Amino acid sequence: MDWEMPVMDGLTCVKKVREWEGRQRPETGGREKSKRLPVIGVTANARSQQIAEAMEAGMDDVVSKPFRVPELLERIAKLLEGWEKEGGEKEREEEAGKEGEKADG
């Protein structure tokens, strides 16, 4: 996500995304929150202070412009690997719970 966008800057946008993720999901009857969406910030100002600000706002990583596509792909893969593990573990726990309910009921 670029930091400098025309309607809303990237830091504000990622904060709003994180707020949305923290809300209960109505389709689950309010039992679950939304899964965390991986966000990589893209900026020409990638000094340590700006990176810290981006991470505090909710970004998962930051790349500076101009970036190399292989570097960006590597960071995307790393984030998605963690995202899939997190989601996969939750899904397995839910399935195990359902199986346990079937065995009990």
C-alpha positions as CSV (number, residue, x, y, z in Angstrom):
1,M,0.0,0.0,0.0
2,D,1.5,3.3,-1.1
3,W,1.7,5.9,1.7
4,E,0.8,8.8,-0.7
5,M,-2.6,8.2,-2.2
6,P,-5.0,10.8,-3.5
7,V,-8.0,10.4,-1.2
8,M,-6.5,8.8,2.0
9,D,-2.8,8.3,2.9
10,G,-1.6,4.8,3.4
11,L,-1.1,5.1,7.2
12,T,-4.7,6.2,7.7
13,C,-6.0,3.6,5.4
14,V,-4.1,0.7,7.1
15,K,-5.4,2.0,10.5
16,K,-8.9,1.8,9.2
17,V,-8.3,-1.7,7.8
18,R,-7.0,-2.8,11.2
19,E,-10.1,-1.3,12.9
20,W,-12.4,-3.1,10.5
21,E,-10.5,-6.4,11.1
22,G,-11.1,-5.9,14.9
23,R,-14.8,-5.8,14.5
24,Q,-16.9,-8.9,14.8
25,R,-18.0,-10.6,11.6
26,P,-21.8,-10.6,11.3
27,E,-21.9,-13.7,9.1
28,T,-20.6,-15.7,12.0
29,G,-23.1,-14.4,14.4
30,G,-20.5,-12.2,16.0
31,R,-18.3,-15.1,17.1
32,E,-15.3,-14.4,15.0
33,K,-13.2,-11.4,14.0
34,S,-11.9,-10.9,10.5
35,K,-8.6,-12.5,9.5
36,R,-5.6,-10.1,9.4
37,L,-4.8,-8.9,5.9
38,P,-1.1,-8.7,5.2
39,V,-0.1,-5.1,4.2
40,I,3.2,-4.0,2.8
41,G,3.8,-0.3,2.8
42,V,5.5,1.3,-0.1
43,T,7.3,4.7,0.2
44,A,10.2,6.7,-0.9
45,N,10.7,7.8,2.7
46,A,12.0,4.6,4.3
47,R,14.1,5.9,7.1
48,S,13.9,4.1,10.4
49,Q,11.4,6.6,11.9
50,Q,9.0,6.2,9.0
51,I,9.3,2.5,9.1
52,A,8.5,2.4,12.8
53,E,5.5,4.8,12.2
54,A,4.2,2.4,9.5
55,M,4.6,-0.7,11.6
56,E,2.8,1.1,14.5
57,A,0.0,2.1,12.1
58,G,-0.5,-1.6,11.3
59,M,1.6,-2.4,8.3
60,D,3.4,-5.7,8.3
61,D,6.4,-4.7,6.3
62,V,7.8,-1.7,4.3
63,V,9.7,-1.5,1.0
64,S,11.2,1.6,-0.3
65,K,10.7,3.0,-3.8
66,P,12.1,2.3,-6.2
67,F,11.8,-1.4,-5.2
68,R,13.0,-4.4,-7.1
69,V,10.3,-6.9,-8.0
70,P,12.2,-9.9,-6.7
71,E,12.6,-8.2,-3.3
72,L,8.8,-7.4,-3.2
73,L,7.9,-10.9,-4.2
74,E,10.1,-12.4,-1.5
75,R,8.5,-10.2,1.2
76,I,5.0,-11.0,-0.1
77,A,5.8,-14.7,0.0
78,K,7.1,-14.4,3.6
79,L,4.0,-12.6,4.8
80,L,1.6,-15.0,3.0
81,E,3.4,-18.0,4.5
82,G,2.7,-16.7,8.0
83,W,-0.8,-15.7,7.0
84,E,-1.6,-19.2,5.7
85,K,-0.1,-20.9,8.8
86,E,-2.2,-18.6,11.1
87,G,-5.4,-19.3,9.1
88,G,-4.7,-23.0,8.6
89,E,-4.2,-23.6,12.3
90,K,-7.4,-21.8,13.1
91,E,-9.3,-23.8,10.5
92,R,-7.9,-27.1,11.9
93,E,-8.9,-26.1,15.5
94,E,-12.4,-25.3,14.3
95,E,-12.7,-28.6,12.4
96,A,-11.4,-30.5,15.5
97,G,-14.0,-28.7,17.6
98,K,-16.8,-29.7,15.1
99,E,-15.6,-33.3,15.1
100,G,-15.6,-33.3,18.9
101,E,-19.1,-31.9,19.0
102,K,-20.2,-34.7,16.6
103,A,-18.6,-37.3,18.8
104,D,-20.2,-35.8,21.9
105,G,-23.7,-35.3,20.4
